[in-house]
Amino acid sequence: MSFNHHNLPSDPPTISVVIPTHNRETLLEETLARLFSYEPGNPAFEVIVVNDGDSFSRPLAGLEGCRVVQNIGRGAASARNLGASLAKSPLLLFLDDDMLLSDGGLRRHLQIHAEFPGIALSGIWQYNPEVELMLGTSCFGRYKLMNDYRTM
């Protein structure tokens, strides 16, 4: 799997995407594949992957387009804070390693911020299909699937 990194910034990015991860390499690759698969015309963006788990067991597709930092064993909140502190853009988009951003999600995110400066925004995304199946096996998971942000 390879990615077209035509939107990676040489100047400060328009938006910084922060993705914490913990020992979920395959899910992370799918999240990165979706993020880097968008058509030309997307805003310049950077991706910061904060690895809170063990070292990656193999080279991961898509990581060559990201800044990867280690934050071993400190948890997702700490990983997000570290990623935010390293971001080159004041505008941040947080994704988890099992979230798939909707088509045009970056562009739409920026359009809404331009229209309503200073707001906090939750975008439309979906779970990786493997994660959705797993969530469907528990009461809490089914509740989460029915009431998560993507239904807003």
Residue pairs with C-beta under 8 A, 6 or more apart in sequence:
1 29
1 33
1 61
1 62
2 61
3 32
3 33
3 36
3 37
3 61
3 62
3 64
3 65
4 36
4 37
5 36
5 64
5 65
6 40
7 36
7 38
7 40
7 42
7 43
7 44
7 45
8 44
8 45
8 46
8 65
9 44
9 45
9 46
9 88
11 44
12 88
12 89
13 43
13 44
13 45
13 46
13 88
13 89
14 43
14 44
14 45
14 89
14 91
14 110
15 43
15 45
15 46
15 89
15 91
15 92
15 93
15 106
15 109
15 110
16 45
16 46
16 47
16 48
16 83
16 84
16 87
16 88
16 89
16 91
16 92
16 93
17 35
17 45
17 46
17 47
17 48
17 92
17 93
17 94
17 95
17 106
18 48
18 50
18 80
18 83
18 84
18 87
18 92
18 93
18 94
18 95
19 28
19 31
19 32
19 47
19 48
19 49
19 50
19 66
19 83
19 94
19 95
19 96
19 97
20 49
20 50
20 52
20 71
20 76
20 79
20 80
20 83
20 96
20 97
21 27
21 28
21 49
21 50
21 51
21 52
21 53
21 79
21 97
22 51
22 52
22 53
22 76
22 79
22 97
23 53
23 54
24 53
24 97
24 98
25 56
25 57
25 58
25 60
26 130
27 97
27 98
27 128
27 130
27 131
28 49
28 60
28 62
28 97
29 60
29 61
29 62
30 100
30 128
31 95
31 96
31 97
31 98
31 99
31 100
31 101
31 128
32 47
32 49
32 60
32 61
32 62
32 63
32 65
32 66
33 61
33 62
34 100
34 101
35 47
35 62
35 95
35 101
36 62
36 65
38 103
38 104
38 106
41 107
42 106
42 107
43 106
43 107
43 110
45 89
45 106
46 67
46 87
46 88
46 89
47 65
47 66
47 67
48 66
48 67
48 68
48 69
48 83
48 86
48 87
49 63
49 66
49 67
49 68
49 69
50 68
50 69
50 70
50 71
50 79
50 80
50 82
50 83
51 68
51 69
51 70
51 71
51 72
51 79
52 71
52 72
52 73
52 74
52 75
52 76
52 78
52 79
53 72
54 72
56 63
67 86
69 82
69 83
69 86
71 78
71 79
71 82
74 82
76 96
80 94
83 94
84 92
91 110
91 113
93 106
93 109
93 123
95 101
95 125
98 127
98 128
98 131
99 125
99 126
99 127
99 128
100 125
100 126
100 127
100 128
101 123
101 125
102 108
102 123
102 124
102 125
102 126
105 123
105 124
105 125
108 123
109 121
109 123
112 119
112 121
113 119
113 121
122 149
122 152
123 149
124 149
124 150
124 152
125 149
125 150
126 132
126 150
127 135
127 145
132 145
134 141
135 141
135 142
135 144
135 145
136 142
136 145
